[in-house]
Amino acid sequence: MGAGGRMNEATTDKIVMKRVPTEKTPFQISDLKKAIPPHCFKRSLATSSYYLFRDIAICYTFYYLASNYIPLLSKPLSYIAWPIYWFCQGSSFMGIWSIGHDLGHNAFSEYQWLDDALGFVLHSSFLTPYFSFKYSHRSHHAHTNSMEYDEVWIPKRKADTMYSEVLNNPLGNMFMTVVRLLLSFPMYFTFNIHGREYDGFASHFYPQSPIFNASERKQIWLSDAGMLVAFYALYKVAAATSATWLFCIYGAPLLVMNGHFIFFTFLHHSHPSLPHYDSREWDWIRGALCTVDRDYGIFNTIFHDVTCAHVVHHLISTIPHYHTVEATKAIKPILGDYYKYDDTPILKAFWRETKECIFVEPDQGAENSGVYWFRR
């Protein structure tokens, strides 16, 4: 029986690692839209608001319990209680941030101005430049898995020996994992780490950055102003309480939220079975399909299914999160082998991808194919 179990596991792993097709798809985006029930496209302000206020209520509950009861605990217990709070509250932050992400896609309501106003407030509260991210993220959706023009998680090439040789070992993988989870979120926005190469200084805080076009620059200033207001508010809170209290209540959960974001976006776009394309071969629909759905258990609900229904989100980003799972089920028969789902336990998958997805190269003998696969 034990051998049979190992055989089943090996068969499952083989299916999970099976490469998706790279030929042009036999279907178009219009075929997928026709297969999705019409109500899935409906953006209900009432339903979206319910999820937002529910998440805010959960966030406030964690804050209330932590600020009023953890200080009453003896030190050994408080040393346990604070990390539990940090993880729970950071996960709550990520849920609210995910709604802010939907607002940037105009997937919250039928009113663009309302979505932008709410998204600006929510993302600024979590030290995210709303309009800056909205525009770069829109470009990411427009150029997913393009070697030249995608905006984030640009894979390294073998010629980058720092990644392909120096850090390509268990210790290097562990080091890069810690750096990614702790620093990649602010470093991406500040210095475009993991982003595409540009001529000139690329930063989400710099209105003249080549990331943005001329019509977007005024709103980048607005994003910066939102960040300054948020920092000033945090300064006032620290002055009224203490920097330690602010870190425990807000700073540490924010680091957890940052880690969640890097963790699941890395797993969205890093899988040995998914290709990248250069300009000789890339087209929008194949690029959009080069992402993977995974099962995060209860975190699917906490993060509003951005984890388990990411493929359909890349195909039609205005579908509200409470319809993405249903929409995914509707299009899977059409997508066939072009759809990638991996139910490998998340921590196992993360460690596997950090080892297997080091750089990309074409297959041997297909150097001019325009198709690149992850290597280690």
Secondary structure, DSSP 8 states (H G I E B T S, - for coil): -HHHHHHHHHHHHHHHT-----S--SS-HHHHHHHS-GGGG---HHHHHHHHHHHHHHHHHHHHHHHHHGGGS-HHHHHHHHHHHHHHHHHHHHHHHHHHHHHHTT-S-S-HHHHHHHHHHHHHHTT--HHHHHHHHHHHHHTTTBTTT--B----BTT-HIIIIIS-SHHHHHHHHHHHHHHHHHHHHHH-TTB---SS---TT-TT-TTS-GGGHHHHHHHHHHHHHHHHHHHHHHHHS-HHHHIIIIIHHHHHHHHHHHHHHHHHH--TT--EE-TTT--HHHHHT---EE--THHHHHTTTTTTSHHHHHH-TTS-HHHHHHHHHHHHHHHGGG--EE-S-HHHHHHHHHHH-SEEE--TT-TTSSEEEEE-
